[in-house]
Amino acid sequence: MARLSYLFIMEKTKAMPSQKISQSTSAKKNKFYLPKEQLLYMHDLMVKSRVLEERLIKIYKMGEAFFWIGGPGEEAFGVPLGLLVNKGQGIQHDWLHLHYRATPTLIAMGMEMIDSIRLIMNRATDRCTGGRNFSNHYCFPEWNVAPVTSPIEVQYGHALGTAWVQKRNKAKGITVVSGGDAGTAEGDFASCLVWSSRPGNELPIFITVQNNKWGISTDYDSQHGEKYIADRGKAFGIRTATIYGNDPEESYIKMKEEMDYIRKERKPVLAEIFVSRLYGHSSASGANFVSFEEDPLKMFEQKLLSNDYIKESAIKELYTKYDEQSKRDWETVRKEPVPTPESIWDHVYANNENADWRKF
Ligand SMILES: Cc1ncc(C[n+]2csc(CCOP(=O)(O)OP(=O)(O)O)c2C)c(N)n1
């Protein structure tokens, strides 16, 4: 017991990572570069994503879900990414290998709130996994969104596969992979750098790392000797970028530049994007709001307000609209069935939905 409370105090008082996210000059200025309509649209999607995640946390805390993990704090990166994707099925479209903080990206791509609620509540109606996986473990074959995995970083190996097929077929689409800073210690990440940059066989892949400075409760500074994770790409001749991901406009402009380069040159880019983690790691660490990190949504709202692009009342209305919608969706999902025991083998193999492994 004494040890437990000691650990608890350690966790509470742990020093914050010292290396602060550096805000770029354009984000600091109270000036916008993108059209007003686009900024307001991005804001709308960011609010929708945040309200949805906060609804998921409430559902977990009500005891109606087993686990929560998600993306509050990554909206200013995730929404622009979703808007920049060439969405569709097949190699002419972009392929996405995302991790478990990708709600903002999926919302920007058109995912409905109810899809995410069905997933966290493990309902048979869940489009991604038929109610068989964790929250935020999305999978949308019709948009080339590969299943999110629980083992971290394996997606960097999977992503090579779709990028390789796109290259071999001279397809238009590119591959996008996302993951966290701590996970870059895994071999899969190193394999991704090696295989995406082989001379003459470079792959059209956008390798992104969302650096929130944490790996569950391990702080960034105690693990990384390199100044930037992105610098690792230089050893392989990969073009690199560091992006301040708490400003949606900066994320959009800089990621567009990198994605345009990949689309044209058919070569990889490694981008490190600095983001916040606003509700801790997951429900395993309490899923409570932390006030010591930058809130990209609040910062964006301040800038929109001071430029007179939106009124305080309109912001409130937006939150209310999505909050009410998420409540209605929750009520709907509550009444839906959970998967039947017989469905346990469904979707184990692609295109063989009723495969029963016991027959093999
Ligand atoms: C292969 C593997 N090792 C360990 C874990 C346990 N684990 C889950 S999340 C996580 C931290 C990941 O941190 P980071 O990559 O920075 O991503 P973040 O969660 O901060 O977005 C760890 C170690 C795991 N899921 N898979």
The ligand as an ORCA input file, in Angstrom:
! r2SCAN-3c Opt
* xyz 1 1
  C       4.984     -3.269    -28.960
  C       4.348     -2.574    -27.795
  N       5.093     -2.242    -26.729
  C       4.526     -1.603    -25.691
  C       3.200     -1.288    -25.714
  C       2.552     -0.569    -24.551
  N       2.308      0.812    -24.933
  C       1.104      1.211    -25.348
  S       1.080      2.826    -25.742
  C       2.671      3.017    -25.323
  C       3.331      4.377    -25.402
  C       3.421      4.875    -26.762
  O       3.921      6.177    -26.709
  P       4.103      6.979    -28.023
  O       4.643      6.095    -29.086
  O       4.871      8.216    -27.727
  O       2.613      7.330    -28.443
  P       1.502      8.122    -27.608
  O       0.697      7.084    -26.889
  O       2.197      9.048    -26.674
  O       0.705      8.830    -28.631
  C       3.236      1.827    -24.894
  C       4.632      1.662    -24.455
  C       2.452     -1.658    -26.844
  N       1.153     -1.357    -26.949
  N       3.050     -2.271    -27.871
*
